[in-house]
């Protein structure tokens, strides 16, 4: 794992990326959503992808042998509403539920009981009711408790409260950017979803150029499995201070937008992909 200051700035590797693409038969491009395709906002319900990225994805649909996927902690339905680009593979709930470009939906692990989930929601609601300025984001199979609007010390308090709640349940507590996530404790994560989608969209062809860009701790599940032929990119922020499995960095979400625009323009004019 690398320290953040040891990461190579992705723009400094642009010529090498072009060489990767020129020798590739296919490209598989995958992205996180919040903090990567959409700016981080205080109210998660107001997060939106910019029109320029949506335009890029629409253009990439017309490029032969280029596949795009978006992997998010949001529910699949929520993610779909925010993307609205046909032909893109989507993974919600950190990969638990996937929609392929043909519209088919797949569960990559067994869903926990709805009764257990309802009980968990009620317990969390009651346990954190005394903490001001937090937000509970309800998803299909999981919860995210955001404390961006509260004091930072509330994060440690929430960890203690939520950790006790999930004990002896089929759920686990995971850290995120100024939030805690309560996710099903199943053998499924963004890394497994990345591989599962890639296999179905590309057939794991040789000479496959792979790219993944993300900004959060759950994106490490993808970074750690990226092969030598892949480019793993962390969108750095003041909220991420730990080491990472990523090899490259972008300095902001806007930096990411500009890179996607440049990559799209290059791929749209590239004739070497067969």
C-alpha positions in Angstrom: 0.0 0.0 0.0 1.1 3.5 -0.8 1.0 6.8 1.2 -1.1 9.4 -0.6 2.0 11.5 -1.4 3.5 8.5 -3.1 0.8 8.2 -5.7 1.6 9.1 -9.3 -0.5 12.0 -10.6 -2.7 10.4 -13.3 -2.2 13.3 -15.8 1.5 12.7 -15.6 0.8 9.2 -17.0 -1.3 10.3 -20.0 1.1 9.1 -22.6 1.4 5.7 -21.1 -2.4 5.4 -20.9 -2.6 6.1 -24.6 -0.1 3.4 -25.3 -2.1 1.0 -23.2 -5.2 1.8 -25.2 -3.5 1.6 -28.5 -2.4 -2.0 -27.8 -5.8 -3.0 -26.3 -8.6 -5.0 -27.9 -11.2 -3.7 -25.5 -11.5 -1.1 -22.7 -13.4 -1.6 -19.4 -13.9 1.7 -17.6 -15.5 1.7 -14.1 -16.2 4.5 -11.7 -17.5 5.2 -8.2 -20.4 7.7 -8.1 -20.3 10.1 -5.1 -17.1 12.1 -4.9 -16.0 10.7 -8.3 -18.7 11.4 -10.9 -20.7 13.7 -8.6 -19.4 16.3 -6.2 -19.8 15.5 -2.4 -22.7 17.5 -1.0 -24.0 18.0 2.5 -27.3 16.4 1.5 -26.8 13.1 -0.3 -30.2 13.3 -1.9 -29.0 16.4 -3.8 -25.9 14.7 -5.4 -26.0 14.8 -9.2 -23.7 13.9 -12.0 -22.7 16.7 -14.3 -24.2 16.9 -17.8 -20.7 16.9 -19.3 -20.0 13.4 -17.8 -23.4 12.2 -19.0 -22.5 13.4 -22.5 -19.2 11.6 -22.2 -20.9 8.3 -21.3 -23.3 8.7 -24.2 -20.4 9.2 -26.6 -18.6 6.2 -25.2 -21.6 4.0 -26.0 -20.8 4.6 -29.6 -17.2 3.5 -29.4 -16.6 -0.1 -30.4 -15.3 -2.4 -27.6 -15.6 0.2 -24.8 -17.7 -0.8 -21.8 -18.6 1.4 -18.8 -19.7 0.5 -15.3 -20.6 2.5 -12.2 -20.3 1.0 -8.8 -21.9 2.7 -5.8 -23.0 2.3 -2.2 -26.3 3.8 -3.3 -29.2 1.6 -4.0 -29.4 0.4 -7.6 -32.7 2.3 -8.2 -31.3 5.5 -6.8 -28.2 5.1 -8.8 -30.2 4.5 -12.0 -32.2 7.6 -11.4 -29.1 9.7 -11.2 -27.2 8.2 -14.1 -29.9 7.9 -16.8 -27.6 6.7 -19.5 -28.6 3.5 -21.3 -26.1 0.8 -22.0 -24.1 1.3 -18.8 -23.7 -1.5 -16.2 -24.7 -0.4 -12.7 -23.9 -1.9 -9.3 -25.7 -0.7 -6.2 -25.3 -1.5 -2.5 -21.6 -2.0 -3.0 -22.1 -4.6 -5.6 -24.9 -6.6 -4.0 -27.3 -5.8 -6.8 -26.2 -5.3 -10.4 -27.9 -4.2 -13.6 -26.3 -5.1 -16.9 -26.7 -3.0 -20.1 -29.5 -5.2 -21.3 -31.6 -4.3 -18.3 -31.3 -7.6 -16.5 -30.8 -7.4 -12.7 -28.7 -9.8 -10.6 -28.0 -10.4 -7.0 -24.4 -11.3 -6.3 -25.1 -12.6 -2.8 -28.1 -13.7 -0.7 -30.2 -10.8 0.6 -30.7 -10.5 4.4 -34.2 -10.9 5.7 -36.4 -7.9 5.3 -37.7 -8.3 8.8 -34.2 -8.2 10.2 -33.5 -5.1 8.1 -36.7 -3.3 9.4 -35.7 -4.1 13.0 -32.2 -2.7 12.4 -33.6 0.5 10.9 -35.9 1.0 13.9 -33.0 0.4 16.4 -30.7 2.8 14.6 -33.3 5.5 14.4 -33.9 5.3 18.2 -30.2 5.1 19.1 -29.0 8.1 17.1 -32.1 10.3 17.6 -30.2 12.5 20.2 -27.4 13.4 17.8 -28.1 16.6 15.9 -27.3 17.2 12.2 -26.8 13.7 11.1 -28.7 12.1 8.2 -29.8 8.5 7.7 -29.8 7.4 4.1 -32.0 4.3 3.6 -31.1 2.0 0.8 -32.6 -1.3 -0.4 -30.4 -3.5 1.8 -28.3 -1.1 3.8 -28.1 2.2 5.7 -25.6 5.0 5.6 -25.4 7.4 8.6 -23.9 10.7 7.5 -22.3 13.0 10.1 -20.8 15.6 7.7 -23.1 18.2 9.2 -22.2 17.3 12.8 -18.9 17.8 14.7 -16.2 15.3 13.8 -16.1 13.8 17.2 -19.6 12.5 16.5 -18.0 10.0 14.2 -16.4 8.1 17.1 -19.6 8.2 19.1 -21.6 6.8 16.1 -19.0 4.0 15.6 -19.5 2.9 19.2 -23.3 3.1 19.0 -23.7 1.4 15.6 -21.0 -1.2 16.3 -23.1 -2.5 19.3 -26.3 -2.5 17.2 -24.8 -4.7 14.4 -23.3 -7.2 16.7 -24.9 -10.7 16.3 -26.7 -9.5 13.1 -26.1 -10.4 9.5 -24.7 -6.9 9.0 -21.4 -5.2 9.3 -20.2 -1.6 10.1 -17.9 0.0 7.5 -16.4 3.5 7.5 -16.9 6.0 4.7 -16.3 9.6 4.0 -17.8 11.4 7.0 -20.3 8.5 7.4 -20.7 5.0 8.7 -22.3 2.3 6.5 -24.3 -0.6 7.8 -24.0 -3.2 5.0 -25.0 -6.9 4.7 -22.2 -9.1 6.0 -22.0 -11.2 2.8 -19.2 -12.2 0.5 -19.7 -9.4 -1.9 -18.0 -6.0 -2.4 -17.2 -3.6 -5.2 -14.2 -5.7 -6.2 -16.2 -8.8 -6.8 -18.8 -6.7 -8.6 -16.1 -5.2 -10.8 -14.8 -8.6 -11.8 -18.3 -10.1 -12.3 -19.4 -7.2 -14.6 -16.1 -7.2 -16.5 -16.3 -10.9 -17.3 -19.9 -10.5 -18.7 -19.1 -7.4 -20.7 -15.7 -8.3 -22.1 -15.4 -12.0 -21.6 -12.1 -11.3 -19.9 -10.4 -10.8 -23.2 -6.6 -10.6 -23.3 -5.1 -7.1 -23.9 -7.9 -5.5 -22.0 -7.4 -2.0 -20.8 -9.0 -1.5 -17.4 -9.6 1.7 -15.4 -11.2 2.3 -12.0 -11.6 5.6 -10.3 -13.0 6.0 -6.8 -12.6 8.2 -3.8 -13.6 6.2 -0.7 -12.6 3.3 1.5 -14.9 0.8 -0.2 -13.2 1.5 -3.5 -10.1 -0.2 -2.0 -11.9 -3.5 -2.7 -11.4 -2.7 -6.4 -8.0 -1.2 -6.2 -6.5 -4.2 -4.5 -7.6 -6.6 -7.3 -6.6 -4.4 -10.3 -4.2 -6.3 -12.5 -0.9 -5.0 -14.0 -2.9 -4.0 -17.1 -5.2 -1.8 -15.1 -5.1 1.8 -13.9 -6.4 2.3 -10.3 -7.0 5.9 -9.3 -7.9 7.5 -6.0 -9.6 10.9 -6.0 -7.8 12.4 -3.0 -9.5 14.6 -0.4 -8.8 15.9 3.0 -11.0 13.2 4.5 -8.9 10.3 3.2 -5.7 10.1 5.3 -4.8 6.4 5.2 -2.6 4.4 2.8 -4.2 3.0 -0.4 -4.0 0.2 -2.9 -4.4 2.6 -5.7 -1.4 3.5 -7.8 -2.5 6.9 -9.2 -4.3 10.0 -7.9 -6.5 12.7 -9.2 -6.6 15.8 -7.0 -10.3 16.6 -6.9 -13.7 15.6 -8.3 -13.3 18.4 -10.9 -9.9 17.0 -11.9 -11.7 13.7 -12.5 -14.3 15.3 -14.7 -11.6 16.8 -16.9 -9.8 13.5 -17.1 -13.0 11.7 -18.2 -13.6 14.4 -20.9 -10.0 14.0 -22.2 -10.3 10.2 -22.2 -13.6 10.2 -24.0 -12.3 12.6 -26.6 -9.3 10.3 -27.2 -11.3 7.1 -27.3 -13.9 8.6 -29.6 -11.2 9.4 -32.1 -9.2 6.2 -31.6 -9.4 3.6 -34.3 -6.9 1.1 -32.9 -9.5 -0.7 -30.7 -10.9 -3.6 -32.6 
